[in-house]
Amino acid sequence: MSQSATPLFSGLLAHAEQNPVQFHIPGHKKGKGIDPDFREFIGDNALSIDLINIGPLDDLHQPKGMIKEAQDLAAEAFGADQTFFSVQGTSGAIMTMVMAVCGPGEKIIVPRNVHKSVMSAIIFSGATPIFIHPVVDRELGISHGITTDAVSKALEQHPDAKGLLVINPTYFGISADLKQIVDIAHSYNVPVLVDEAHGVHIHFHDELPMSAMQAGADLSATSVHKLGGSMTQSSILNLKGNLVSPKRVQTILSMLTTTSTSYLLLASLDVARKRLATEGKALLEETITLSNYIRSELNNIEHIHCIGKEILGSKATFDYDPTKLIICVKDLGLNGFDVEIWLREHYHIEVEMSDLYNILCIITPGDTKAEADILIQALKQLSAERHGKAAKVEAQVLLPNIPLLALSPRDAFYADSELVPFDESEGRIIAEFIMVYPPGIPIFTPGEIITKENLQYIKTNMEAGLPVQGPEDYDFKFLRVIKEHKAIK
């Protein structure tokens, strides 16, 4: 089949055109049973293909027809041996990757700055995480990826690991030498799982970092919805090689996936793949050009620095994605969260994320020079307002050391536990997740021993207004820890 074909989307349209009498779910019956205001806003076309896995429309859990054809086209487009569609987001695909290679007590090597879905999968599987420190950027106060040296050391110490998980590119668009990392892991016969949530587009342009499938990785969870033009929550899972069983992947993905799969999401994956495969290079050429224009203009503004190629050169910064605008705002004398709020209140601009020193903006084929110029004008105004008030700030990298893992995350998660005052929790074993989200990097994972520096890190983020999430007690007055059994006297 041609990459211009859309077997799933076209099949849905053909089915809707027949105007079948529906005695099956969903109960809104082509929109007739839904709230009229919502129907008017969404439109009859969308509601007519909000369908369920009836015979003519194939079944995501056992695809044999139009869904299989769409997945096969996606595999060809992404250079995979097999591609699986996910309506559980990339989180579902990431959990599938981990659970496909790991069982109870088995080791998986992961960077510390993993998404919370990785740790969820480690709890579900009962695996033991072997953490690698990501390289910390002292200027920006952010984490990059892991290095080839760190991967080699981890595999030398843990050659029995069942998998190595790599983030490529990072949330900020930075890539390590993925090809070499894959080669090192494969020399130990260890499969490489790639969290490619922020890299669906990189496969389709030579000026962007190498994709997971290009590097020979075994599995990659890829957010088509983030940067590839499909609807929110739709993603793919790519598989290559023979180190991981595709049947095992299909079984686990099915276990984690609703049986009421959204055909709107599935169809959006089909058409997004078509556009990436047939127009991706040209569209991304325009996107890269627009990104570089914004970067150049921002770097002419006082107290603003938008990161570019100068970040390259270390083992952790092998390549970067120019469509991710890391805008360092620390010299304005404001933190990133302050800048995010100012942009929202004064220009109705919403950024991807903010942290203590930066804001992150993503540029896609959906952006134009009009939006770019609004961002540039806004930051010019903010800089002018801060003239005379701003002071050069040295980033204080507060990322604490990885706490000692005293119990497996699953054992800790299910252990008897109790709430203790936040300031009295040092030295106890935590039984819950705490993370800064976005991007969902753990500060604590269940089973780790609480340290003073990690408690201070939580306070610092909260005082800056950054979104620390996870604990049962939203106010952070208490933390849930494993109950200690006192000796019988």
C-alpha positions as CSV (number, residue, x, y, z in Angstrom):
1,M,0.0,0.0,0.0
2,S,1.0,3.6,-0.6
3,Q,1.9,5.9,2.3
4,S,-0.8,8.2,0.9
5,A,-3.4,5.6,1.9
6,T,-5.4,5.9,5.1
7,P,-7.0,2.4,5.4
8,L,-8.4,3.1,8.9
9,F,-9.8,6.6,8.4
10,S,-11.1,5.7,4.9
11,G,-12.7,2.6,6.2
12,L,-14.5,4.5,9.0
13,L,-15.8,7.1,6.4
14,A,-17.1,4.3,4.2
15,H,-18.9,2.7,7.1
16,A,-20.4,6.0,8.2
17,E,-21.6,6.8,4.7
18,Q,-23.7,3.6,4.7
19,N,-25.6,5.1,7.7
20,P,-26.1,1.8,9.5
21,V,-28.8,1.3,12.1
22,Q,-26.8,1.0,15.3
23,F,-28.0,-1.3,18.1
24,H,-24.5,-1.1,19.8
25,I,-22.5,1.3,21.9
26,P,-21.7,4.2,22.1
27,G,-25.1,5.2,23.4
28,H,-25.1,8.6,21.8
29,K,-25.9,6.8,18.4
30,K,-24.1,9.1,16.0
31,G,-24.7,12.1,18.2
32,K,-28.5,11.9,18.4
33,G,-28.4,11.0,22.1
34,I,-25.7,13.5,23.2
35,D,-26.1,16.9,24.7
36,P,-27.2,19.3,21.8
37,D,-24.7,22.0,22.7
38,F,-21.8,19.6,22.7
39,R,-23.1,18.0,19.4
40,E,-23.2,21.4,17.8
41,F,-19.7,22.2,18.9
42,I,-18.1,18.9,18.0
43,G,-20.0,18.3,14.8
44,D,-21.9,15.4,13.3
45,N,-18.9,14.2,11.3
46,A,-16.8,13.5,14.4
47,L,-19.7,11.8,16.2
48,S,-20.5,9.6,13.2
49,I,-17.1,7.9,13.4
50,D,-17.0,7.7,17.2
51,L,-17.6,3.9,16.9
52,I,-16.7,0.6,18.6
53,N,-14.9,-2.5,17.5
54,I,-17.8,-4.1,15.5
55,G,-16.9,-6.7,12.8
56,P,-16.4,-4.4,9.8
57,L,-14.2,-2.0,11.8
58,D,-11.5,-4.5,13.0
59,D,-10.4,-4.8,16.7
60,L,-7.3,-3.1,18.2
61,H,-6.8,-6.1,20.5
62,Q,-6.6,-8.6,17.6
63,P,-6.1,-6.5,14.5
64,K,-6.7,-8.3,11.2
65,G,-8.3,-5.7,8.9
66,M,-8.1,-2.0,8.5
67,I,-6.3,-1.4,11.9
68,K,-3.7,-4.0,10.9
69,E,-3.2,-2.3,7.5
70,A,-2.8,1.1,9.2
71,Q,-0.3,-0.3,11.7
72,D,1.7,-2.0,8.9
73,L,1.9,1.4,7.1
74,A,3.1,3.0,10.3
75,A,5.8,0.3,10.7
76,E,7.0,1.0,7.2
77,A,7.0,4.8,7.8
78,F,8.9,4.6,11.1
79,G,11.4,1.9,10.0
80,A,10.0,-0.7,12.5
81,D,9.3,-4.4,12.1
82,Q,6.0,-4.0,13.8
83,T,4.0,-1.0,15.1
84,F,1.2,-1.1,17.7
85,F,-1.4,1.8,18.1
86,S,-2.0,3.0,21.6
87,V,-5.1,4.8,22.8
88,Q,-3.7,4.8,26.3
89,G,-1.2,7.5,25.4
90,T,2.6,7.0,25.5
91,S,2.3,6.2,29.2
92,G,0.5,3.0,28.2
93,A,3.1,2.2,25.6
94,I,5.9,2.9,28.0
95,M,4.4,0.6,30.6
96,T,4.0,-2.1,27.9
97,M,7.7,-1.8,27.0
98,V,8.8,-2.3,30.6
99,M,6.4,-5.1,31.4
100,A,7.3,-6.9,28.2
101,V,10.9,-7.4,29.3
102,C,10.8,-7.5,33.1
103,G,9.2,-9.7,35.7
104,P,9.3,-9.8,39.5
105,G,12.8,-9.3,41.0
106,E,14.4,-8.7,37.6
107,K,16.5,-5.6,36.9
108,I,15.9,-2.8,34.5
109,I,18.4,0.0,34.0
110,V,16.7,3.4,33.8
111,P,17.8,7.1,34.0
112,R,16.6,8.8,37.2
113,N,14.7,11.5,35.2
114,V,12.2,8.9,33.8
115,H,8.5,9.7,33.4
116,K,6.2,8.5,36.1
117,S,4.8,5.8,33.8
118,V,8.2,4.0,33.9
119,M,8.0,3.7,37.7
120,S,4.3,2.7,37.5
121,A,5.4,-0.2,35.2
122,I,8.2,-1.1,37.6
123,I,5.6,-1.4,40.4
124,F,3.2,-3.5,38.2
125,S,6.0,-5.8,37.1
126,G,7.8,-6.1,40.4
127,A,11.1,-5.3,38.7
128,T,14.0,-3.6,40.5
129,P,15.2,-0.3,39.0
130,I,18.9,0.3,38.6
131,F,19.2,4.0,38.3
132,I,21.7,5.9,36.2
133,H,22.4,9.6,37.0
134,P,21.5,11.8,34.1
135,V,24.0,14.5,33.4
136,V,23.0,17.8,35.0
137,D,23.4,21.1,33.1
138,R,24.9,23.5,35.7
139,E,24.0,26.6,33.6
140,L,20.4,25.7,33.0
141,G,19.6,23.6,36.1
142,I,18.1,20.8,34.0
143,S,18.8,17.1,33.4
144,H,20.1,15.9,30.1
145,G,20.3,12.2,29.0
146,I,22.6,9.4,30.1
147,T,26.1,8.9,28.6
148,T,27.7,5.9,26.9
149,D,30.1,5.7,29.8
150,A,27.3,5.5,32.3
151,V,25.6,2.8,30.2
152,S,28.8,0.7,29.9
153,K,29.4,1.0,33.7
154,A,25.8,0.0,34.5
155,L,25.9,-3.0,32.2
156,E,29.3,-4.1,33.5
157,Q,27.9,-4.1,37.1
158,H,24.5,-5.6,36.1
159,P,24.9,-7.8,33.0
160,D,21.8,-9.7,34.1
161,A,19.6,-6.7,33.5
162,K,16.5,-7.5,31.3
163,G,16.4,-4.1,29.7
164,L,17.9,-0.6,29.4
165,L,15.5,2.3,29.1
166,V,16.7,5.5,27.4
167,I,15.0,8.9,27.0
168,N,15.6,10.2,23.5
169,P,15.2,13.0,23.0
170,T,14.7,14.5,26.5
171,Y,11.8,16.7,27.3
172,F,14.1,19.6,26.4
173,G,15.0,18.1,23.0
174,I,18.6,16.9,23.9
175,S,19.9,13.6,22.6
176,A,22.8,11.4,23.6
177,D,24.6,9.1,21.2
178,L,21.7,6.7,21.0
179,K,23.3,4.5,18.3
180,Q,26.4,3.8,20.5
181,I,24.2,3.2,23.5
182,V,22.2,0.6,21.5
183,D,25.3,-1.1,20.3
184,I,26.7,-1.3,23.9
185,A,23.5,-2.8,25.3
186,H,23.2,-5.3,22.4
187,S,26.7,-6.5,23.1
188,Y,25.3,-7.8,26.4
189,N,22.2,-9.0,24.6
190,V,20.1,-6.5,26.5
191,P,17.1,-4.9,24.7
192,V,16.9,-1.1,24.5
193,L,13.6,0.6,25.3
194,V,13.3,4.2,24.2
195,D,11.0,6.7,25.7
196,E,10.5,8.7,22.4
197,A,7.6,10.7,23.7
198,H,9.1,14.0,22.5
199,G,10.5,12.7,19.2
200,V,7.9,11.5,16.8
201,H,9.1,14.0,14.2
202,I,12.8,13.3,14.4
203,H,12.6,10.3,12.1
204,F,11.4,12.4,9.2
205,H,14.2,15.0,8.9
206,D,17.9,14.6,8.6
207,E,18.7,17.7,10.6
208,L,17.0,16.3,13.6
209,P,18.5,13.7,16.1
210,M,18.5,10.0,15.1
211,S,15.3,8.2,15.9
212,A,15.0,5.0,18.0
213,M,14.3,2.8,15.0
214,Q,17.2,4.4,13.0
215,A,19.5,3.6,15.9
216,G,18.4,0.0,16.0
217,A,16.5,0.1,19.4
218,D,14.2,-2.8,20.2
219,L,11.1,-0.8,21.4
220,S,10.2,2.8,21.3
221,A,7.1,4.5,22.7
222,T,6.4,7.5,20.6
223,S,3.8,10.3,21.2
224,V,2.3,11.0,17.8
225,H,-0.1,13.4,19.5
226,K,2.6,15.6,21.1
227,L,4.4,16.7,17.9
228,G,3.1,14.6,15.1
229,G,-0.5,15.9,14.5
230,S,-2.7,13.2,16.0
231,M,-5.3,13.7,18.7
232,T,-4.3,13.9,22.4
233,Q,-3.8,10.4,24.0
234,S,-2.9,8.7,20.7
235,S,0.5,7.1,20.4
236,I,2.4,4.3,18.9
237,L,4.8,1.5,20.0
238,N,7.4,0.5,17.5
239,L,9.3,-2.8,17.7
240,K,12.4,-3.9,15.9
241,G,14.6,-7.0,16.0
242,N,14.2,-10.3,17.8
243,L,15.2,-9.6,21.4
244,V,11.5,-8.8,22.4
245,S,8.6,-11.0,21.4
246,P,5.9,-9.1,19.5
247,K,3.2,-11.5,20.8
248,R,4.2,-10.6,24.3
249,V,4.0,-6.9,23.5
250,Q,0.6,-7.3,22.0
251,T,-0.6,-9.3,25.0
252,I,0.6,-6.8,27.6
253,L,-0.6,-3.8,25.6
254,S,-4.0,-5.4,25.4
255,M,-4.0,-6.0,29.1
256,L,-3.4,-2.3,29.7
257,T,-5.8,-1.0,27.0
258,T,-9.5,-0.4,27.3
259,T,-11.8,-2.7,25.3
260,S,-13.7,0.4,24.2
261,T,-11.0,1.8,22.0
262,S,-11.6,5.2,20.5
263,Y,-11.8,5.2,16.7
264,L,-11.4,8.9,16.6
265,L,-8.0,8.5,18.2
266,L,-7.1,5.6,16.0
267,A,-8.1,7.4,12.8
268,S,-6.0,10.4,13.9
269,L,-3.0,8.2,14.1
270,D,-3.6,6.9,10.6
271,V,-3.8,10.4,9.1
272,A,-0.9,11.7,11.1
273,R,1.3,8.9,9.8
274,K,0.3,9.7,6.3
275,R,1.2,13.3,6.6
276,L,4.5,12.6,8.3
277,A,5.4,10.0,5.7
278,T,4.4,12.0,2.7
279,E,5.0,15.7,3.7
280,G,7.0,15.4,6.9
281,K,10.4,16.5,5.6
282,A,8.9,19.7,3.9
283,L,6.8,20.5,6.9
284,L,9.7,20.1,9.3
285,E,11.9,22.1,7.1
286,E,9.6,25.1,7.6
287,T,9.3,24.3,11.4
288,I,13.0,24.3,11.9
289,T,13.4,27.5,9.9
290,L,10.7,29.2,12.1
291,S,12.3,27.8,15.3
292,N,15.7,29.3,14.3
293,Y,14.1,32.6,13.5
294,I,12.5,32.8,16.9
295,R,15.8,31.7,18.6
296,S,17.7,34.4,16.7
297,E,15.2,37.1,17.7
298,L,15.0,36.1,21.3
299,N,18.8,36.1,21.6
300,N,18.8,39.8,20.7
301,I,16.6,40.6,23.8
302,E,18.3,41.7,27.0
303,H,18.4,39.2,29.8
304,I,17.0,36.4,27.5
305,H,18.9,33.4,26.2
306,C,17.4,30.8,23.9
307,I,19.6,27.7,23.8
308,G,21.1,26.6,20.4
309,K,23.9,24.6,19.1
310,E,26.3,25.9,21.7
311,I,24.8,23.3,24.1
312,L,26.4,20.5,22.0
313,G,29.7,18.9,22.6
314,S,29.5,16.8,25.8
315,K,28.8,13.1,25.9
316,A,25.2,13.9,27.2
317,T,24.6,16.5,24.5
318,F,25.4,14.6,21.3
319,D,22.6,16.3,19.3
320,Y,19.6,18.5,19.9
321,D,16.2,19.3,18.4
322,P,16.0,23.0,17.4
323,T,12.2,22.9,17.4
324,K,12.3,22.9,21.2
325,L,12.9,26.4,22.5
326,I,14.7,26.3,25.9
327,I,14.4,29.9,26.9
328,C,16.6,30.7,29.9
329,V,15.0,33.6,31.9
330,K,17.0,33.5,35.1
331,D,18.8,36.8,34.3
332,L,15.4,38.6,34.4
333,G,15.5,38.1,38.1
334,L,12.4,35.9,37.8
335,N,11.9,32.2,37.9
336,G,10.4,30.4,35.0
337,F,7.0,30.0,36.7
338,D,6.8,33.8,37.2
339,V,7.5,34.2,33.5
340,E,4.9,31.6,32.6
341,I,2.2,33.4,34.6
342,W,3.2,36.8,33.2
343,L,2.9,35.5,29.6
344,R,-0.5,34.0,30.3
345,E,-1.9,37.2,32.0
346,H,-0.5,39.7,29.5
347,Y,-0.5,37.9,26.2
348,H,-2.6,34.8,26.6
349,I,0.5,32.7,25.8
350,E,0.7,29.2,27.2
351,V,4.1,27.6,27.3
352,E,4.9,23.9,27.5
353,M,6.5,24.1,30.9
354,S,8.5,26.2,33.3
355,D,11.1,25.5,36.0
356,L,13.3,27.5,38.3
357,Y,15.3,29.0,35.5
358,N,13.7,28.4,32.1
359,I,10.5,28.2,30.1
360,L,10.1,25.7,27.3
361,C,8.1,26.4,24.1
362,I,7.6,23.8,21.4
363,I,7.3,24.7,17.7
364,T,5.5,22.4,15.3
365,P,4.0,22.5,11.8
366,G,0.9,23.9,13.5
367,D,2.8,27.2,14.2
368,T,3.2,30.2,12.0
369,K,5.3,33.4,12.0
370,A,2.2,35.2,13.5
371,E,2.4,33.2,16.7
372,A,6.2,33.4,16.7
373,D,6.1,37.2,16.6
374,I,3.6,37.4,19.5
375,L,6.1,35.4,21.7
376,I,9.0,37.6,20.6
377,Q,7.0,40.8,21.3
378,A,5.9,39.5,24.7
379,L,9.4,38.7,25.9
380,K,10.7,42.0,24.5
381,Q,8.1,43.8,26.7
382,L,8.9,41.7,29.8
383,S,12.6,42.4,29.3
384,A,12.0,46.1,29.0
385,E,9.9,46.0,32.2
386,R,12.8,44.3,34.0
387,H,15.4,46.7,32.8
388,G,17.3,48.0,35.8
389,K,15.6,45.4,38.1
390,A,17.1,42.3,36.7
391,A,20.4,40.8,37.9
392,K,22.6,38.0,36.6
393,V,21.7,34.8,38.4
394,E,23.9,31.8,38.9
395,A,21.9,28.7,38.6
396,Q,22.0,26.7,41.8
397,V,21.6,23.1,40.8
398,L,19.6,21.5,43.5
399,L,19.0,18.1,41.9
400,P,19.7,15.8,44.9
401,N,21.5,12.5,44.9
402,I,19.4,9.5,44.2
403,P,18.2,8.1,47.5
404,L,19.1,4.6,48.6
405,L,16.5,2.0,47.5
406,A,15.8,-0.1,50.6
407,L,12.9,-2.1,49.1
408,S,11.6,-2.8,45.7
409,P,9.1,-0.2,44.6
410,R,6.3,-2.8,44.4
411,D,7.0,-4.2,48.0
412,A,7.1,-0.6,49.3
413,F,3.9,0.4,47.5
414,Y,2.0,-2.5,49.0
415,A,3.6,-2.5,52.5
416,D,1.8,-1.4,55.7
417,S,2.3,2.3,55.8
418,E,1.4,5.4,57.9
419,L,1.4,9.2,57.6
420,V,4.2,11.1,59.4
421,P,4.8,14.9,59.5
422,F,6.9,16.1,56.5
423,D,9.7,17.5,58.7
424,E,10.0,14.3,60.7
425,S,10.2,11.9,57.8
426,E,14.0,12.0,57.2
427,G,15.4,8.4,57.3
428,R,12.1,6.7,56.8
429,I,11.2,4.6,53.8
430,I,8.7,6.3,51.5
431,A,5.7,4.5,50.2
432,E,4.4,6.9,47.6
433,F,5.7,8.9,44.6
434,I,6.7,12.5,44.7
435,M,7.6,14.3,41.5
436,V,7.8,17.6,39.7
437,Y,5.2,17.4,36.9
438,P,5.6,18.3,34.2
439,P,7.8,16.5,33.2
440,G,7.1,13.9,35.9
441,I,10.6,13.2,37.2
442,P,10.6,11.4,40.5
443,I,12.0,13.1,43.6
444,F,11.1,10.0,45.6
445,T,9.9,6.6,44.4
446,P,8.4,4.0,46.8
447,G,11.1,2.0,48.6
448,E,13.6,4.8,48.9
449,I,15.0,6.3,52.1
450,I,14.0,9.9,52.7
451,T,16.9,12.3,52.8
452,K,17.2,15.8,54.1
453,E,18.3,17.2,50.8
454,N,15.4,15.7,48.9
455,L,13.0,17.3,51.5
456,Q,14.7,20.6,50.9
457,Y,14.4,20.2,47.1
458,I,10.6,19.7,47.5
459,K,10.3,22.8,49.6
460,T,12.4,24.9,47.1
461,N,10.2,23.9,44.2
462,M,7.0,24.5,46.1
463,E,8.2,27.9,47.3
464,A,8.9,28.8,43.6
465,G,5.3,27.8,42.8
466,L,6.3,24.8,40.7
467,P,4.0,21.8,40.5
468,V,5.2,19.2,42.9
469,Q,2.8,16.3,42.8
470,G,2.2,12.8,44.1
471,P,1.7,12.6,47.8
472,E,-1.6,11.6,49.3
473,D,-1.5,14.8,51.4
474,Y,-1.6,17.6,48.8
475,D,-0.5,20.2,51.3
476,F,2.8,18.3,52.0
477,K,2.2,18.4,55.8
478,F,2.5,14.6,55.8
479,L,4.3,11.9,53.8
480,R,3.3,8.3,53.6
481,V,6.0,6.0,54.8
482,I,6.4,2.3,55.6
483,K,5.2,1.5,59.1
484,E,8.0,0.5,61.4
485,H,7.3,-2.3,63.8
486,K,8.7,-1.7,67.2
487,A,10.4,-4.6,69.1
488,I,8.3,-6.4,71.8
489,K,9.6,-5.6,75.3
